Amino acid sequence: MNEQASSRRRALERLVGLTALGAANALRVPQALAAAAPARLSIPGVAGKVIRRQDADYEMWRQSMVWHMSKPNRRPDVIVQAKSTQDVIGAVNHAARNKLKVALRSGGHNSNGASLRDGGLLIDVSAMQDIRIDREKRIASIQTGVRSLELVKAAREQGLTFPVPHCPSVGLGGFTMGGGIGWNYPQCGGMSVHSIVGAEVVTADGRVLRAAPDENPDLYWAVRGAGPGFFGAVTRLDLRLYEAPKAIMASSYILPLAELKTVTSALDAIRQAGGTERIELITVLMHHPEVPADAPPEKSKICFFTAFVFEDSEEKARAALAPFARSALGGDKCLIKQEYRSFDFEGLYDRFFSLDDPAGRCARYAVDNVLTDRGSEALHALAGHFAKAPSRDCHVLASYNMGTRALPDSCFSWKADCFVGSYAIWDEEKDDARNFAWLKETLPLMDPFAVGHYVNEVEARTNPGRYVQCFSEANWRRLQELRRKYDPAGVFHSYLGHA
């Protein structure tokens, strides 16, 4: 391989990591500082560690609750690291007795830092990591602190899989309950929320209830989509599993941003021809990592497209990727391409995450999105604004073949084909205003194409009303009614910015 080809290959391998939605490198994500043994039972019924605001190590614990550097200036009075459902019950009862509002944290990946609230009690369930696989029923029963990679490994041993997050360290509690855009979603029931088949919920009065289609169905409805505003503490989820693919393959193409039309036209034509419904299709508008940050957009901004195929054989995988190889994607406008790249499922994270990935580093984040049936149009509407992004790591991502659904047993509200997310990523606090302004200016550009919004990735710090837009009017109203039913005293925090 000549030096130019080798350089292009290295560039592609660095870029590929950005195809992950809201990615964060596992090596850069702080795990909760698990206590080997509690010093004392400072809250009745709680065996896990209790950290009070006056404790010397409080600030270390507080900051560890959010993996990225956008540490909100919000301080709970008490942090409880739960190790069992009993710990959660004890913490909720303590909070109710002492009029402390409760927040939950599983992985701390939410860009808003939604689990950190002013005052009250934060229950950190990240140390609750039990996984039980029923191969015959194809069900994983997991505690809500389980991380993406942990479930991948456990399921893979049984020949099964789940549409886990694209980042290995995301906590599955918040991810699945808010919707969940994960690996191989086209063949795994779409958004992961629809694969929740049951849940264990600690309610505001300290009861443990089973939520399932035939048991507390209204609670089950709310678990499936409420996300960071749920009015209880989910301690266990039962998830439907799927047969693991036998062959995984990807083809990637990088073109200048000016050739976005080439990319979207080729993609739309291939999709219209049919046969792509089982393929995960990702398009990213981004800054070329080998070009200086201050280079003009025509030289630095690129469009990066990847098709991921999960199939029963290598022959089927190659056949599924063939239309992309025959298209204009790899033509004379293409800067770099890498086709028919094979890897195993457990190696996805190793192959698609590295310390150089801009979306995977521990920076400051602000994110917003639309769910749409007009993904390519939304990309074109955003392209010019993206070219003026204030940071080289800002990017716009479109994920096609979402196949989201609005079901009667789920408060997730939208039927849409494509997720389009706009990501502001930067390093210094002094640049906050500039990046928040850039993100805010994306909303009137992409919102005209919206069917709805994905609750896990909206910017609520500056726009709390964005949460309301993540649900249909009827579903939002029903969520508030159920909150009054299950949490009449307001023990649990609502959505950030909502009473």
RODO-2510 file (C-alpha; in nm, 4 decimals, decimal comma):
residues 499
     n   res          X          Y          Z
     1     m     0,0000     0,0000     0,0000
     2     n     0,1527     0,3368    -0,1017
     3     e     0,1861     0,6205     0,1491
     4     q    -0,1058     0,8211     0,0084
     5     a    -0,3388     0,5214     0,0263
     6     s    -0,2143     0,4403     0,3747
     7     s    -0,2801     0,7968     0,4890
     8     r    -0,6308     0,7850     0,3463
     9     r    -0,7014     0,4569     0,5211
    10     r    -0,5860     0,5995     0,8556
    11     a    -0,8046     0,9055     0,8023
    12     l    -1,1067     0,6906     0,7272
    13     e    -1,0529     0,4740     1,0324
    14     r    -1,0467     0,7869     1,2507
    15     l    -1,3549     0,9298     1,0845
    16     v    -1,5635     0,6154     1,1052
    17     g    -1,6173     0,6690     1,4772
    18     l    -1,8409     0,9681     1,4076
    19     t    -2,1067     0,7425     1,2603
    20     a    -2,2041     0,6615     1,6174
    21     l    -2,5014     0,8644     1,7456
    22     g    -2,3994     1,1004     2,0260
    23     a    -2,0847     0,8902     2,0691
    24     a    -1,8627     0,8952     2,3738
    25     n    -1,5465     0,6927     2,4057
    26     a    -1,5654     0,4362     2,6849
    27     l    -1,2120     0,5121     2,7985
    28     r    -1,3043     0,8751     2,8621
    29     v    -1,6248     0,8166     3,0525
    30     p    -1,5984     0,8272     3,4332
    31     q    -1,7567     0,5257     3,5974
    32     a    -1,9338     0,5900     3,9251
    33     l    -1,6837     0,5621     4,2078
    34     a    -1,8178     0,2372     4,3461
    35     a    -1,7873     0,1943     4,7202
    36     a    -1,6299    -0,1376     4,8204
    37     a    -1,8223    -0,1273     5,1480
    38     p    -2,0401     0,1416     5,3059
    39     a    -1,8910     0,3208     5,6018
    40     r    -2,2277     0,3222     5,7792
    41     l    -2,5986     0,2896     5,7141
    42     s    -2,6677     0,6614     5,7152
    43     i    -3,0127     0,6178     5,5569
    44     p    -3,2387     0,3411     5,6902
    45     g    -3,2544     0,0515     5,4476
    46     v    -2,9689     0,1788     5,2280
    47     a    -2,6523    -0,0317     5,2181
    48     g    -2,4889     0,1613     4,9335
    49     k    -2,2681     0,4648     4,9776
    50     v    -2,4341     0,7932     5,0815
    51     i    -2,2619     1,1211     4,9930
    52     r    -2,3847     1,4410     5,1544
    53     r    -2,3231     1,7914     5,0310
    54     q    -2,0985     1,8685     5,3274
    55     d    -1,8737     1,5633     5,2690
    56     a    -1,5158     1,6247     5,1575
    57     d    -1,5515     1,4077     4,8477
    58     y    -1,8937     1,5451     4,7460
    59     e    -1,7686     1,7494     4,4501
    60     m    -1,5778     1,4539     4,3066
    61     w    -1,8936     1,2448     4,3250
    62     r    -2,1129     1,5226     4,1866
    63     q    -1,8945     1,5719     3,8827
    64     s    -1,8726     1,1975     3,8179
    65     m    -2,2501     1,1893     3,7676
    66     v    -2,2042     1,3483     3,4210
    67     w    -1,9511     1,1862     3,1879
    68     h    -1,8802     1,4915     2,9700
    69     m    -1,7370     1,8331     3,0620
    70     s    -2,0680     2,0222     3,0509
    71     k    -2,0972     1,9903     3,4273
    72     p    -2,4150     2,1795     3,5228
    73     n    -2,3988     2,4164     3,8183
    74     r    -2,6659     2,2139     3,9996
    75     r    -2,6070     2,0422     4,3332
    76     p    -2,8251     1,7755     4,4937
    77     d    -2,8208     1,7658     4,8731
    78     v    -2,7550     1,3911     4,8820
    79     i    -2,6198     1,1343     4,6365
    80     v    -2,6990     0,7669     4,7005
    81     q    -2,5139     0,4975     4,5119
    82     a    -2,7693     0,2190     4,5107
    83     k    -2,6589    -0,1420     4,4860
    84     s    -3,0013    -0,3051     4,5019
    85     t    -3,3713    -0,2404     4,4640
    86     q    -3,3872    -0,2301     4,8427
    87     d    -3,1395     0,0580     4,8426
    88     v    -3,3610     0,2449     4,5966
    89     i    -3,6684     0,1830     4,8136
    90     g    -3,4832     0,3116     5,1200
    91     a    -3,3634     0,6212     4,9349
    92     v    -3,7092     0,7021     4,7945
    93     n    -3,8716     0,6587     5,1371
    94     h    -3,6065     0,8807     5,2977
    95     a    -3,6639     1,1467     5,0324
    96     a    -4,0423     1,1364     5,0762
    97     r    -4,0146     1,1678     5,4550
    98     n    -3,7763     1,4613     5,4272
    99     k    -3,9420     1,6352     5,1309
   100     l    -3,6418     1,5847     4,9045
   101     k    -3,7190     1,5575     4,5344
   102     v    -3,5620     1,2520     4,3676
   103     a    -3,3613     1,2282     4,0438
   104     l    -3,2178     0,9116     3,8852
   105     r    -2,8869     0,8528     3,7095
   106     s    -2,7741     0,5393     3,5236
   107     g    -2,4948     0,6381     3,2836
   108     g    -2,4773     1,0163     3,2956
   109     h    -2,4585     1,0577     2,9174
   110     n    -2,7498     1,2990     2,8730
   111     s    -2,6095     1,6202     2,7240
   112     n    -2,8215     1,8288     2,9648
   113     g    -2,6843     1,6545     3,2718
   114     a    -3,0516     1,5930     3,3502
   115     s    -2,9849     1,3753     3,6547
   116     l    -2,8094     1,6598     3,8413
   117     r    -3,0719     1,8871     3,9997
   118     d    -3,0509     2,1601     4,2597
   119     g    -3,1335     2,0220     4,6020
   120     g    -3,3028     1,6920     4,6690
   121     l    -3,1630     1,3410     4,6419
   122     l    -2,9907     1,1798     4,3446
   123     i    -3,0058     0,7997     4,3210
   124     d    -2,7158     0,6660     4,1144
   125     v    -2,7992     0,3150     3,9905
   126     s    -2,4820     0,2717     3,7829
   127     a    -2,3523     0,0071     4,0260
   128     m    -2,6651    -0,2059     3,9689
   129     q    -2,5395    -0,4229     3,6824
   130     d    -2,7037    -0,7645     3,7078
   131     i    -2,7845    -0,9346     3,3744
   132     r    -2,9949    -1,2493     3,3349
   133     i    -3,0445    -1,4005     2,9884
   134     d    -3,3303    -1,6395     2,9075
   135     r    -3,2200    -1,7927     2,5772
   136     e    -3,5434    -1,9812     2,5205
   137     k    -3,7652    -1,6762     2,5707
   138     r    -3,5077    -1,4387     2,4187
   139     i    -3,5365    -1,2031     2,7133
   140     a    -3,2644    -1,0124     2,8978
   141     s    -3,3595    -0,9028     3,2487
   142     i    -3,1165    -0,6254     3,3396
   143     q    -3,0693    -0,3788     3,6206
   144     t    -3,0729    -0,0254     3,4870
   145     g    -2,7048     0,0470     3,5516
   146     v    -2,5964    -0,2092     3,2898
   147     r    -2,3862    -0,0540     3,0127
   148     s    -2,4096    -0,1118     2,6387
   149     l    -2,1004    -0,3277     2,5981
   150     e    -2,1915    -0,5422     2,9004
   151     l    -2,5244    -0,6443     2,7463
   152     v    -2,3615    -0,7055     2,4073
   153     k    -2,1206    -0,9525     2,5614
   154     a    -2,3791    -1,1327     2,7743
   155     a    -2,6269    -1,1668     2,4879
   156     r    -2,3603    -1,2693     2,2378
   157     e    -2,2698    -1,5710     2,4522
   158     q    -2,6250    -1,6939     2,3883
   159     g    -2,6195    -1,6138     2,0165
   160     l    -2,8430    -1,3106     2,0726
   161     t    -2,8234    -0,9346     2,0412
   162     f    -3,0011    -0,6091     2,1271
   163     p    -3,0021    -0,2618     1,9618
   164     v    -2,7600    -0,1246     2,2196
   165     p    -2,6216     0,2320     2,2103
   166     h    -2,3454     0,3120     1,9636
   167     c    -2,1240     0,4055     2,2580
   168     p    -2,0109     0,1186     2,4853
   169     s    -2,0453     0,3024     2,8171
   170     v    -2,4013     0,4360     2,7919
   171     g    -2,6291     0,3254     3,0768
   172     l    -2,9211     0,1281     2,9371
   173     g    -3,1814     0,2649     3,1786
   174     g    -3,2041     0,6163     3,0385
   175     f    -3,1187     0,5055     2,6856
   176     t    -3,4039     0,2572     2,6426
   177     m    -3,6698     0,4493     2,8353
   178     g    -3,6150     0,7604     2,6237
   179     g    -3,6364     0,5804     2,2910
   180     g    -3,2921     0,4415     2,2128
   181     i    -3,1199     0,4630     1,8737
   182     g    -2,8852     0,1641     1,8719
   183     w    -2,6769    -0,0656     1,6555
   184     n    -2,8747    -0,2632     1,3978
   185     y    -3,2071    -0,1019     1,4833
   186     p    -3,3628    -0,1892     1,1426
   187     q    -3,3530    -0,5602     1,2309
   188     c    -3,4072    -0,5316     1,6058
   189     g    -3,7511    -0,3832     1,6463
   190     g    -3,6490    -0,0271     1,5605
   191     m    -3,6028     0,2089     1,8560
   192     s    -3,4998     0,0081     2,1624
   193     v    -3,7954     0,1385     2,3662
   194     h    -4,0223    -0,0984     2,1731
   195     s    -3,8156    -0,3939     2,2963
   196     i    -3,9009    -0,3201     2,6607
   197     v    -4,1395    -0,6003     2,7583
   198     g    -4,1488    -0,5414     3,1326
   199     a    -4,0061    -0,3307     3,4135
   200     e    -3,9640    -0,3202     3,7904
   201     v    -4,0604     0,0223     3,9234
   202     v    -4,0192     0,1739     4,2684
   203     t    -4,3021     0,4251     4,3067
   204     a    -4,3132     0,7429     4,5125
   205     d    -4,4754     0,5619     4,8062
   206     g    -4,1963     0,3008     4,8193
   207     r    -4,3895     0,0183     4,6559
   208     v    -4,2302    -0,2120     4,3983
   209     l    -4,4631    -0,2590     4,1016
   210     r    -4,4337    -0,4754     3,7956
   211     a    -4,5062    -0,2865     3,4727
   212     a    -4,6049    -0,5075     3,1796
   213     p    -4,8781    -0,5277     2,9140
   214     d    -5,1023    -0,7220     3,1525
   215     e    -4,9886    -0,5708     3,4826
   216     n    -5,0111    -0,1983     3,5572
   217     p    -5,0374    -0,1303     3,1822
   218     d    -5,0541     0,2481     3,2281
   219     l    -4,7175     0,2393     3,4075
   220     y    -4,5827     0,0159     3,1313
   221     w    -4,7030     0,2700     2,8737
   222     a    -4,5103     0,5471     3,0510
   223     v    -4,1903     0,3438     3,0977
   224     r    -4,1809     0,2969     2,7201
   225     g    -4,0768     0,6454     2,6156
   226     a    -4,1011     0,8931     2,9049
   227     g    -3,7226     0,9118     2,9372
   228     p    -3,5704     1,1658     3,1820
   229     g    -3,9087     1,2830     3,3126
   230     f    -4,0398     0,9470     3,4350
   231     f    -4,2212     0,9637     3,7717
   232     g    -4,0642     0,6606     3,9388
   233     a    -3,7395     0,4690     3,9793
   234     v    -3,6984     0,1857     3,7296
   235     t    -3,4616    -0,0703     3,8806
   236     r    -3,4929    -0,3541     3,6276
   237     l    -3,5904    -0,3831     3,2625
   238     d    -3,6916    -0,6917     3,0664
   239     l    -3,5731    -0,6547     2,7083
   240     r    -3,6606    -0,8583     2,4011
   241     l    -3,3486    -1,0013     2,2356
   242     y    -3,2870    -1,0914     1,8721
   243     e    -3,0792    -1,3475     1,6873
   244     a    -2,7228    -1,2252     1,6534
   245     p    -2,6047    -1,1624     1,2971
   246     k    -2,3481    -1,4013     1,1522
   247     a    -2,1886    -1,1439     0,9259
   248     i    -2,1365    -0,7709     0,9807
   249     m    -1,9991    -0,5508     0,7071
   250     a    -1,9751    -0,1793     0,6290
   251     s    -1,8917     0,0439     0,3344
   252     s    -1,7887     0,4062     0,3923
   253     y    -1,7506     0,7023     0,1572
   254     i    -1,6151     1,0526     0,2177
   255     l    -1,7000     1,3394    -0,0168
   256     p    -1,6593     1,7191     0,0081
   257     l    -1,9527     1,8974     0,1709
   258     a    -2,0155     2,0641    -0,1647
   259     e    -2,1038     1,7168    -0,2963
   260     l    -2,3816     1,6575    -0,0430
   261     k    -2,6269     1,6394    -0,3335
   262     t    -2,4246     1,3538    -0,4815
   263     v    -2,4563     1,1657    -0,1528
   264     t    -2,8263     1,2248    -0,0898
   265     s    -2,9242     1,1623    -0,4545
   266     a    -2,7377     0,8308    -0,4584
   267     l    -2,8799     0,7308    -0,1221
   268     d    -3,2365     0,8247    -0,2137
   269     a    -3,2142     0,6393    -0,5454
   270     i    -3,0769     0,3233    -0,3830
   271     r    -3,3472     0,3303    -0,1191
   272     q    -3,6240     0,3857    -0,3740
   273     a    -3,5045     0,0800    -0,5641
   274     g    -3,5777    -0,1270    -0,2511
   275     g    -3,3892    -0,3902    -0,0581
   276     t    -3,2221    -0,1525     0,1896
   277     e    -3,4759    -0,1786     0,4733
   278     r    -3,2414    -0,3978     0,6819
   279     i    -2,9410    -0,1653     0,6509
   280     e    -2,8312     0,0980     0,9030
   281     l    -2,7546     0,4127     0,7015
   282     i    -2,5622     0,7031     0,8569
   283     t    -2,4647     1,0354     0,6991
   284     v    -2,2486     1,2864     0,8883
   285     l    -2,1606     1,6449     0,7954
   286     m    -1,8336     1,7156     0,9726
   287     h    -1,4930     1,8838     0,9727
   288     h    -1,2088     1,6813     0,8221
   289     p    -0,9825     1,5972     1,1195
   290     e    -0,6617     1,6377     0,9159
   291     v    -0,7468     1,9945     0,8103
   292     p    -0,6754     2,2922     1,0418
   293     a    -0,9712     2,4273     1,2355
   294     d    -0,9473     2,7692     1,0697
   295     a    -0,9398     2,6350     0,7133
   296     p    -1,2207     2,7613     0,4861
   297     p    -1,5292     2,5370     0,4675
   298     e    -1,4710     2,4426     0,1050
   299     k    -1,1467     2,2777     0,2104
   300     s    -1,2389     2,1443     0,5532
   301     k    -1,6043     2,0357     0,5607
   302     i    -1,6962     1,6900     0,4386
   303     c    -1,9876     1,4521     0,4058
   304     f    -1,9212     1,1061     0,5478
   305     f    -2,1617     0,8227     0,4647
   306     t    -2,1559     0,4656     0,6006
   307     a    -2,3870     0,1709     0,5326
   308     f    -2,3816    -0,0968     0,8059
   309     v    -2,5127    -0,4426     0,7184
   310     f    -2,5957    -0,7152     0,9726
   311     e    -2,6742    -1,0398     0,7883
   312     d    -2,6899    -1,4196     0,8035
   313     s    -2,3886    -1,4662     0,5742
   314     e    -2,1032    -1,2761     0,4169
   315     e    -2,2596    -1,3330     0,0749
   316     k    -2,5827    -1,1620     0,1816
   317     a    -2,3889    -0,8763     0,3390
   318     r    -2,1855    -0,8157     0,0248
   319     a    -2,4975    -0,8285    -0,1896
   320     a    -2,6661    -0,5705     0,0332
   321     l    -2,3695    -0,3322    -0,0004
   322     a    -2,3235    -0,3805    -0,3758
   323     p    -2,5687    -0,1041    -0,4792
   324     f    -2,3641     0,1501    -0,2827
   325     a    -2,0423     0,0375    -0,4551
   326     r    -2,2087     0,0768    -0,7967
   327     s    -2,3433     0,4231    -0,7159
   328     a    -2,1926     0,7696    -0,7508
   329     l    -2,0825     0,7535    -0,3860
   330     g    -1,7529     0,5968    -0,4883
   331     g    -1,7162     0,7947    -0,8109
   332     d    -1,4705     1,0674    -0,9067
   333     k    -1,6067     1,3058    -0,6403
   334     c    -1,5172     1,0634    -0,3603
   335     l    -1,2146     1,1569    -0,1487
   336     i    -1,1835     0,8291     0,0416
   337     k    -1,3762     0,5051     0,0307
   338     q    -1,3530     0,1731     0,2091
   339     e    -1,5948    -0,0969     0,0973
   340     y    -1,7038    -0,4380     0,2267
   341     r    -1,5214    -0,4020     0,5554
   342     s    -1,5900    -0,7029     0,7809
   343     f    -1,5895    -0,7132     1,1594
   344     d    -1,7594    -0,8992     1,4431
   345     f    -2,0296    -0,7517     1,6636
   346     e    -1,8195    -0,7397     1,9779
   347     g    -1,5526    -0,5590     1,7788
   348     l    -1,7845    -0,2751     1,6733
   349     y    -1,6716    -0,0570     1,9592
   350     d    -1,3035    -0,1386     1,9167
   351     r    -1,3188    -0,0634     1,5454
   352     f    -1,5420     0,2424     1,5573
   353     f    -1,4105     0,4215     1,8654
   354     s    -1,0686     0,5669     1,9245
   355     l    -0,9299     0,8430     2,1405
   356     d    -0,9086     1,0679     1,8325
   357     d    -1,2829     1,0651     1,7607
   358     p    -1,4136     1,4221     1,8052
   359     a    -1,7572     1,2948     1,9117
   360     g    -1,5992     1,0609     2,1629
   361     r    -1,3834     1,2935     2,3639
   362     c    -1,4739     1,4406     2,6992
   363     a    -1,5808     1,7863     2,5821
   364     r    -1,8738     2,0248     2,6295
   365     y    -2,1942     1,9273     2,4486
   366     a    -2,5257     2,0693     2,3312
   367     v    -2,7582     1,8630     2,1102
   368     d    -3,0957     1,8899     1,9405
   369     n    -3,2806     1,6947     1,6744
   370     v    -3,5797     1,6159     1,4592
   371     l    -3,7466     1,2894     1,3657
   372     t    -3,8488     1,3268     1,0028
   373     d    -3,9577     1,1598     0,6815
   374     r    -3,7482     1,4098     0,4838
   375     g    -3,3983     1,3397     0,6086
   376     s    -3,2100     1,4402     0,2952
   377     e    -3,3987     1,7685     0,2697
   378     a    -3,3191     1,8443     0,6327
   379     l    -2,9470     1,7821     0,5688
   380     h    -2,9475     2,0261     0,2785
   381     a    -3,1296     2,2870     0,4876
   382     l    -2,8607     2,2570     0,7564
   383     a    -2,5507     2,2331     0,5337
   384     g    -2,4821     2,6049     0,4970
   385     h    -2,5269     2,6722     0,8681
   386     f    -2,3104     2,3732     0,9564
   387     a    -2,0294     2,5157     0,7411
   388     k    -2,0183     2,8151     0,9805
   389     a    -2,0025     2,6015     1,2968
   390     p    -1,8024     2,7647     1,5799
   391     s    -1,6031     2,4491     1,6613
   392     r    -1,4345     2,1959     1,4368
   393     d    -1,6083     1,9134     1,6232
   394     c    -1,9624     2,0370     1,5626
   395     h    -2,1444     1,8048     1,3258
   396     v    -2,4824     1,7085     1,1836
   397     l    -2,5859     1,3451     1,1716
   398     a    -2,8689     1,1715     0,9849
   399     s    -2,9684     0,8124     1,0576
   400     y    -3,2081     0,6611     0,8048
   401     n    -3,4307     0,3512     0,8255
   402     m    -3,5340     0,4433     1,1783
   403     g    -3,8820     0,2981     1,1331
   404     t    -4,0034     0,4622     1,4547
   405     r    -4,3578     0,3742     1,5562
   406     a    -4,6402     0,5184     1,7631
   407     l    -4,7967     0,2269     1,9503
   408     p    -5,0929     0,2217     2,1911
   409     d    -4,8782     0,0646     2,4672
   410     s    -4,5980     0,3222     2,4453
   411     c    -4,5847     0,6973     2,5087
   412     f    -4,3200     0,7274     2,2366
   413     s    -4,5242     0,9328     1,9939
   414     w    -4,3804     0,9376     1,6437
   415     k    -4,3696     0,7395     1,3209
   416     a    -4,0719     0,8578     1,1189
   417     d    -3,8002     0,7365     0,8818
   418     c    -3,4990     0,9439     0,9838
   419     f    -3,3278     1,0974     1,2846
   420     v    -3,1357     1,4207     1,2167
   421     g    -2,9263     1,5494     1,5060
   422     s    -2,7216     1,8681     1,5328
   423     y    -2,4255     1,8453     1,7743
   424     a    -2,2275     2,1355     1,9183
   425     i    -1,9020     2,0119     2,0739
   426     w    -1,6370     2,2412     2,2204
   427     d    -1,3789     2,2658     2,4989
   428     e    -1,3819     2,5975     2,6820
   429     e    -1,6533     2,7474     2,9005
   430     k    -1,5838     3,0865     2,7460
   431     d    -1,7194     2,9506     2,4171
   432     d    -2,0513     2,8352     2,5646
   433     a    -2,2601     3,1252     2,4359
   434     r    -2,1273     3,0972     2,0820
   435     n    -2,1981     2,7242     2,0592
   436     f    -2,5399     2,7422     2,2214
   437     a    -2,6305     3,0202     1,9783
   438     w    -2,5176     2,8107     1,6810
   439     l    -2,7278     2,5172     1,7981
   440     k    -3,0305     2,7385     1,8610
   441     e    -3,0023     2,8693     1,5061
   442     t    -3,0287     2,5141     1,3690
   443     l    -3,3824     2,4723     1,5049
   444     p    -3,5710     2,6932     1,2559
   445     l    -3,3725     2,5245     0,9777
   446     m    -3,4561     2,1635     1,0676
   447     d    -3,7864     2,1953     1,2569
   448     p    -3,9950     2,2539     0,9399
   449     f    -3,9120     1,8922     0,8458
   450     a    -4,0016     1,7484     1,1876
   451     v    -4,2586     1,4831     1,2574
   452     g    -4,1462     1,4966     1,6201
   453     h    -3,8342     1,4926     1,8382
   454     y    -3,6234     1,2379     2,0282
   455     v    -3,6442     1,3144     2,4016
   456     n    -3,2951     1,1850     2,4872
   457     e    -3,1237     1,4426     2,2667
   458     v    -3,2931     1,7812     2,2965
   459     e    -3,1359     2,0953     2,4412
   460     a    -3,3527     2,1683     2,7452
   461     r    -3,1109     2,3848     2,9460
   462     t    -3,1946     2,6841     2,7283
   463     n    -3,5344     2,5605     2,6038
   464     p    -3,7281     2,3465     2,8572
   465     g    -4,0332     2,3580     2,6315
   466     r    -3,8484     2,1326     2,3915
   467     y    -3,9499     1,8349     2,6075
   468     v    -4,3186     1,9021     2,5405
   469     q    -4,2482     1,8839     2,1659
   470     c    -4,1112     1,5305     2,2105
   471     f    -4,4624     1,3924     2,2612
   472     s    -4,7971     1,4185     2,0923
   473     e    -5,0384     1,6501     2,2716
   474     a    -5,2481     1,3554     2,3910
   475     n    -4,9468     1,1613     2,5184
   476     w    -4,8018     1,4620     2,7004
   477     r    -5,1364     1,5205     2,8703
   478     r    -5,1635     1,1546     2,9723
   479     l    -4,8088     1,1575     3,1133
   480     q    -4,9040     1,4481     3,3411
   481     e    -5,2197     1,2652     3,4524
   482     l    -5,0179     0,9533     3,5377
   483     r    -4,7647     1,1633     3,7265
   484     r    -5,0477     1,2933     3,9454
   485     k    -5,1725     0,9367     3,9956
   486     y    -4,8405     0,7692     4,0839
   487     d    -4,6588     1,0666     4,2400
   488     p    -4,9240     1,2990     4,3863
   489     a    -4,6800     1,4572     4,6331
   490     g    -4,4204     1,5287     4,3655
   491     v    -4,1427     1,3117     4,5079
   492     f    -3,9746     1,2649     4,1678
   493     h    -3,8368     1,5469     3,9570
   494     s    -4,0169     1,6104     3,6306
   495     y    -3,8329     1,7072     3,3111
   496     l    -3,5529     1,9588     3,3504
   497     g    -3,7090     2,3054     3,3707
   498     h    -4,0555     2,1693     3,4564
   499     a    -4,2070     2,1753     3,8034
***
